[in-house]
Amino acid sequence: MRSVLLSKALSSGKVFVRTGRNVTGQVHLKFRNPEVKDKIISAFPLKDQMKEESYLNLSASYSADQLKNSNLEDMIVSRMLELKSA
């Protein structure tokens, strides 16, 4: 795993993400398991940049294994998604 922050978030069960600051459209989170449906994450309004509510809790909907087997890490590294640091 290239992202230490993501590894810590997965182990703690608190994976909060939102679209990157330069992303204006939607982001498609894809899973490698065909039984898990892909997730579309919409861009948050810039006025909510400082609000905690702009983050989406992925760990509430997906297990750590499901998130590991997705393109989540690639999207965080490419800055399409921001991970909330604890």
N, C-alpha and C positions, 0 to 999 in steps of 0.2 A: 504494500500500500504506500503510495507516494505522499499522501497527505496525512501528517501526524494529527492535525486537528480533527479530521474526519475519523481517524482511527479511535481517538479519544471519545468523540461523540457517539460512535457506534457502540463502544464498550460501556458507556454510561447510559445508553438508551435515550439520548436527548439529541436528535438530529433535527435542527431547525435551519431551514434554508429559505432564501428568497432570490429572485432574479438579480443578476448583477446590475450595477449602476448604469452601465452603458447599454443594457438590453431594453429595448422598447416593446418587443412583442412577447409571444409566449415561448416557453422552453418545453421541450418534449423529453421527459424522463422515461427511458426505455429499460425494460427488464429482460434478462436473458432467459427467464423461465416463462414458457408460453402460458402457464396458468395464471400468471400475475398480469393484470391489465396495466398498460402504460399510463403515465400520469402527465397531464398538461399543467404546467405552472405558469400562471399569468403574471405579467409585470406588476409591481406594486406602484402606487402613485408616489411621486417624488416628495409630496408634502408629508408622507408617512415615513420618510427616511429614518427618523429618530424614534419611531414607535416600535415597540416590541411586537405589536399585532401584525406587522408587515412580514413576519417570518411564518413559515408553514412547518408544522411539526410532522415530519415524515415518519418518525418512530412510532407515532400513534396508529398509523395505518399499515406499516410494513415492518417486518422483522429485520434484524441486523443482517441475516444471511441474504434476504431478498435485496436489501440495499447494497450489500457487497457485490451482488450479481446484477448490477445495473450500471448505467453509464453515469451515475452520480459523481464519482470521483473525477472522471474526465471533464465533466461540466464544471466542477469546482476549480480544478486546475486551470481550465481555460477561461475562468472568470465569468462564465455564463450564469452560474449560481454562486451566491455568497453563503457561507456557512457561519452561523452565529457562534462566536467564540464564547466559551463559558467564563 
